[in-house]
Amino acid sequence: MSCKPELARAADYFSTDHLRAGLRTRALRGASVTLIAQASIFGAGIIGSIILARLLTPADFGLVTMVLSFGMVLQSFGSTGFIEATIQREEVEHEQISTVFWIGVALSLFLTVLFMALAPAIAWFYNEPRLKPIVLAFAGSILLAGLSSQHQALLKRNMQFYRVSAYEAAATFIGLAVAIALAFWGWGHWALVARWVVSPLVISAGAWMSCGWRPGLPAIASGVRPMVRFALNTYGNYILGYFGKTMDKILLGRFQGSYLLGNYDRAYQLANALPLQLLSALTGVAISAFSRLSNNPEKYRDVYLRTLSTIAFVCMPLSAILTLAGEDLILWLLGPQWSPGGRVFSIFGSSIGVLSIYFTHAWLHLSLGTPDRWFRWGLVAFAITLVLFVIGLRFGVVGVATAYTASLYILTGPGLWYAGRPIGLSVCSTLSATWKYFISALVAGLLCWLVLYEFSATSNVFQALSVSKRIVVAISICVSFYLALILALYQGVKPIRQLNWVLREMIPGFYREK
């Protein structure tokens, strides 16, 4: 086969045969790099959010959130669907990837123009004329996000996650640095707008520099129809899921105004940022690894359930901690002007463990090549979530936050069952892998609450502590209760040993070999 020089240099991107040997180790090492990078991104994001919250007002955040509620779903078009279609496919060729690339760019350009045209309608919907220039400025980021989808897909397909992590981290750091500088110079909400435009620019530039592949001309007979269908089904489901999670902000912005929306959004972002950021980052690793196991249902189920168990072990106690210390954390991180968000933060905290479990149903659909089933499930999930939000809206931000949490508890069981049907994944098996962690976190949280808030002897001492000390005490006691209950339920250290094994595989040399 004749190869142009640029195709010869990029040939390795199209085959994944070399990944099959040592797939488990590659997946865990990829997860290791991704988690380390995302932990750094999360830390930078928290610090940046704290600084920006001190420099800007809740109304500034509310204004930008109004635009992001509609704009982010369009910006994500380039990075949702087309990337997964390339990762999941068993075999791809240069002509196919080039054609998919140009289709994605064309659609991203169309969405950019569409969003600009919708600026007056968005301003009218919120009754906020200041939104028009924000929409126009943000629109450019939609096209920027679509310029590197296939470069990112090829890097993830070949498990080159260290490259992906590098430019994603750079995008976060540079975006936050620009936003903080502009906020300090008095740019107000435009500092936040700049962040969301700079980040996709850095990601696109980083992906092009990290991936040696370059698109050729599109080919009509390249066989891309199944890939485009996969991508559109995936993106269609993303839209449903996105608005299912964003309708709360749209409703609050429309009926409660920018100030309460700003408080609600900061509480949502701080509570959900870490689990969603880490799990979203692991999606590429999970799809790459699980897709190679899709022809072996028994092994697939075993690996998935062990992964689910580890996620539950780590994330369930996080729910208890954030629920207990939510109001103190908001007061300590953002200051008293953000106190309305404290109670909302605690409500969101109670859903973190379940959210982390529910998130993995996307891994099942994408790695098994069933985005059509995922889309149908998305319709059901969207309808249920929307009804709950409308009911909760009557009770303000607390009611909407409670509705969001309730939706996750309702959807998780049926969602995992439906996603896992093609490989015979049962409800009993997922419950068996997670229920002990859920019960341990629930009981630990209740015991900690009784000790710190109900028993007068300890409550008086606890309330007299400074905010930072209360946070440390609450976390320490809750984690101690949780670990004690886990050891009792498992009658041993099996979960800790399993986590230790995962860390050994992910970070070679971190532990001394015995």
Sequence and secondary structure as in RCSB ss.txt:
>XXXX:A:sequence
MSCKPELARAADYFSTDHLRAGLRTRALRGASVTLIAQASIFGAGIIGSIILARLLTPADFGLVTMVLSFGMVLQ
SFGSTGFIEATIQREEVEHEQISTVFWIGVALSLFLTVLFMALAPAIAWFYNEPRLKPIVLAFAGSILLAGLSSQ
HQALLKRNMQFYRVSAYEAAATFIGLAVAIALAFWGWGHWALVARWVVSPLVISAGAWMSCGWRPGLPAIASGVR
PMVRFALNTYGNYILGYFGKTMDKILLGRFQGSYLLGNYDRAYQLANALPLQLLSALTGVAISAFSRLSNNPEKY
RDVYLRTLSTIAFVCMPLSAILTLAGEDLILWLLGPQWSPGGRVFSIFGSSIGVLSIYFTHAWLHLSLGTPDRWF
RWGLVAFAITLVLFVIGLRFGVVGVATAYTASLYILTGPGLWYAGRPIGLSVCSTLSATWKYFISALVAGLLCWL
VLYEFSATSNVFQALSVSKRIVVAISICVSFYLALILALYQGVKPIRQLNWVLREMIPGFYREK
>XXXX:A:secstr
    HHHHHHGGGG  GGGSTTHHHHHHHHHHHHHHHHHHHHHHHHHHHHHHHHHS HHHHHHHHHHHHHHHHHH
TTTTTTHHHHHHH S   HHHHHHHHHHHHHHHHHHHHHHHHTHHHHHHHHT TTHHHHHHHHHHHHHHHHTTHH
HHHHHHHTT HHHHHHHHHHHHHHHHHHHHHHHHTT TTHHHHHHHHHHHHHHHHHHHHH         TTS  H
HHHHHHHHHHHHHHHHHHHHHHHHHHHHHHT HHHHHHHHHHHHHHHHHHHHHHHHHHHHHHHHHHTTTT HHHH
HHHHHHHHHHHHHHHHHHHHHHHHHHHHHHHHHH GGGTHHHHHHHHHHTTHHHHHHHHTHHHHHHHTT HHHHH
HHHHHHHHHHHHHHHHHHTTHHHHHHHHHHHHHHHHHHHHHHHHHGGGT  HHHHHHHHHHHHHHHHHHHHHHHI
IIII HHHHHHHHTS HHHHHHHHHHHHHHHHHHHHHHHHTSSHHHHHHHHHHHHHSTTSS   
